[in-house]
Amino acid sequence: MRRLRFLHALPIPARKALKKLGADLRDARLRRRLPTELVAERAFFSRKTLRKIENGDAGVSMGAYACLLFVLGMTTS
């Protein structure tokens, strides 16, 4: 697995925040009883990307995080 150089420079509080965000998104998906296949399909990305988001991977684009928030109905208009 290729690691990006900037990920090692990410401050520890930022890493913890991403881990918490990922865990919160996973909890939201599970509360809604939505399987990973369905959520990934609706968000137009792979299950692998969804798994990375739920693990708090900093290498995933903010657009993917935003798309997942939308799919889970967690955005405000």
Steps between C-alpha positions, in 0.01 A plus 500: 500500500644832396503758777502866417776706654266765640312246710801466729502876551132510597470622862378244750184700590407511130550122470281445806231730358494306172479169690205635701328635189542164329364314801204739521425448131518122543264523799258714297504247215439211740217683682332542162561128430664579166745245359838615374419396142191720484664803661805478277281466191289803595813705571661396168814354651630154588451304820875535550465880508209472743711277725784756486261781595357300789856432620585872489751481215641847427582405142134499396375821340273733691256467212457132581437583866245765395329258261467242777350761733244580230414134439447447873278811518735685731529825304298815550366717222 
